[in-house]
């Protein structure tokens, strides 16, 4: 069993900061691409930021310059540092990862999702 567990969400005032964490656990052979998505009420899920195993990153235009994604491969963890938060950043944030799993060769690659963590930006 492989799990992604997020933490770090909460209520913050506009202009504030939060740091989200997502830790992968289980029979993991290798973590490939990892990312953060968000879904606000009545809106479609959207990609916020992603990071490949080599470290190259990609951001949604709406968060560029404010959010930073990073990963610690030794800890199987991806982070999202969110600064200068705005009310429109309010959403459930979900961790996503492509993970190579298996007890023996040939291994397989699967996509996993975390359960989500609520981020609310409000005064």
N, C-alpha and C positions, 0 to 999 in steps of 0.2 A: 504494500500500500504506500502510495506517495501522497503527501499532503502539502498544501501551501497555506500557511497561517499568517494572516496580516495583523499588524498592530500599529498603534500610533494615531488613530483618528480621534476626533473630538470636536469641541466647540471652540472657535477662536474668533477674535474680533477682526474686522477688516484691517489689512496691513500687517497682520500677525503671521506667524510661521508655525508649521507643523512638520514632523518627520515621520513618514510611514516606513514600516519595515515589513518584509515578506520573507519568511524562512521556509525553505523546502526541506522535507524530511522523508525518509523511507529508503527503499532500495534504488538509489540513484546511481546511475553509471556516469552521467554527465549532464550538466545544465547547458542548454543552448541559449536561444534568445529568451529574454525575460522582459516583461513590460508591465505598465500600469494603465488600466482603463478606468473610466468613470461613467456613471449613469445617474443622471438627475431625473426626478419625477417627470414623466411625460415626454422624456427625450430618449433618443437612441444612445446606446453605449458607444463611447468614442475613445480612441487611443489618446492617452496623455503623453506617454514617453516610453521608449523602448531602448534596450541595450543588448548588443550581441555579446557572445562569449569573449571576443577580442577587445571589447570596451567601447566600440563605436556606438554613438547615441543618436536618437531621433526624437524630436519633440513636436507636439501640436503647436501651431502658430500662436494659439491663445495663451500658452504657458512659457514660451521661449523667453529667456532672461529672468524668469521668476522661479522656475522649478529646475531641479537637478536630479537626474537619476544616476545611481551608482550601484555597484555590486561587489560583494566579497565572496569570491569563488570558494575560498577555504571554509566559509560558513554557510555556503549555499543560500545566500541571502541577497535580496535586492532592496534598495532604499529609494525613497522619493523625498527629497528635501523641498518643501514648498514654502516660498517666501512671498511677501507682498500679496497675501491672499485677498481675494475679492469675493463678494457675495455670490457671483456667478460661478465660483469654483465649488460651491456646495453640491455634493453628490455622494453616492456610494463609490468608493474607490476599490477596484478589484485588481488583484495581482494575477498575472498570466505568465506561464512558462512552458517552453518546449523542453521536455526532459527525456533523456535516453534512459530506459529502464530495462531490467531483466536480470535473471540469475545467471544466465550463461549466454554465450553467443549462439544465434544471432540476436543482438539486442534490438529493441524497437523504440521509436521516438513517438511520444504522445504529448498532447496539449493538456495542461492542467490549469484550473482556476481556483483561486482562493474564495473564501466565503464573503469577502467584502468588509470594508470598514467605513463608517459614516464620517464624513467631513462636513461640518457646518460652519459657514462664515457669516457671522451676524453680530450686530452691535446690540 
